[in-house]
């Protein structure tokens, strides 16, 4: 049911191709979100302070993962373009070259975490209990970086190849292990020790480790042409350079986003204290659930756009992008309506004893977020069109403007200049999302009229020759 050939991607029904490829990715992303929800569910049993600590650490983790997102995205795009150009031998080398690059990065990033976690957390909160919990979580997460590096990069190769089922299987394995280990390591079910927040991060690292082993096993066995051969293991410096060139703007985009989120978290902490941090973390986790359909479609669209440009069919790449925009915006509009209607019930799924100010702030954030969900769907899909064309700089610039010219000034200005409460930060998030969706869709329409996709198709064909 979820098998799509290269011929269908470059010549079949785009609606079917997008939905079929997106299906496993949506399931995969729901599973990933379920893992985060389960983490929060068990951490919530430790109390509101623990939830606030993980919320603080989660923003730092997002910054730590920036280099790996760069390699993952570069691997997916370069693989898809080489498959589209029918250069399968070169395409096979890309995921394993990417995994090698990611492991080298993991060594450097883990060292930074081990030596700098205390200092970074201290800049974001003056609550000793929250700071201690966040540092404990980050220390364990340093070990998870190595397993994430391999698992996600090989998965990116499968996705770029058009085999989204393999990516789904890898993540389901990792998630299943994490979900089983969470209560054992967080709460200390005999014979396991009670590790609390350290255990939450450790469970994630072990889960991704098993997922990485499974991903490599799939590649050794071979699926749909992507197979771990002696030739695929040969170092490919040109592929590494191309992965980094394509992924570097994505790294800039994510770095700008995550640093801005750190600033926003600091503002939330100053304006709302532990209650504000808990509400912000709950809203962020719920939002990740809501974004799943759009993210799955965007990942599928990136591969479809890349393969069609590799096959010199820019008109199909353009149509795939706009179809993705329509599907994603409509899906998130429906999800947002449900969130706006039942915010308290949703918040209590995560923290059952939420009440008073904590509950009021969580409800406010969930409803404010819901107003901009449709915009996030459109934004993800349009970014997929640019990224699939290898034009990842646009997404980077858009994100930097979204966060640093809109979100941070509204949030910080509202709290420090106008003395508004933490709700102004929540509105800053939604306003920046809507603004980014509007300018990105407008710029994509303008760029495609000016021949952006035709140029990308020509460059891809020249590279294949």
Secondary structure by P-SEA (a helix, b strand, c coil): cccccccccccccaaaaaaaaaaaaaaaaaaaaaaaaaaaaaaaaacaaaaaaaaaaaaaaaaaaaaaaaaaaaaaaaaaaaaaacaaaaaaaaaaaaaaaaaaaaaaaaaaaaccaaaaaaaccccaaaaaaaaaaaaaaccaaaaaaaaaaaaaaaaaacaaaaaaaaaaaaaaaaaaaccccccccccccccaaaaaaaaaaaaaaaaaaaaaaaaaacccccccccccccccaaaaaaaaaaaaaaaaaaaaaaaaaaaaaaaaaacccaaaaaaaaaaaaaaaaaaaaaaaaaaaaaaaaaaaaaaccaaaaaaaaaaaaaaaaaaaaaaaaaaaacaaaaaaaacccccaaaaaaaaaaaaaaaacaaaaaaaaaaaaaaaaaccaaaaaaaaaaaccccaaaaaaaaaccccccaaaaaaaaaaaaaaaaaaaaaaaaaaaaacaaaaaaaaaaaaac
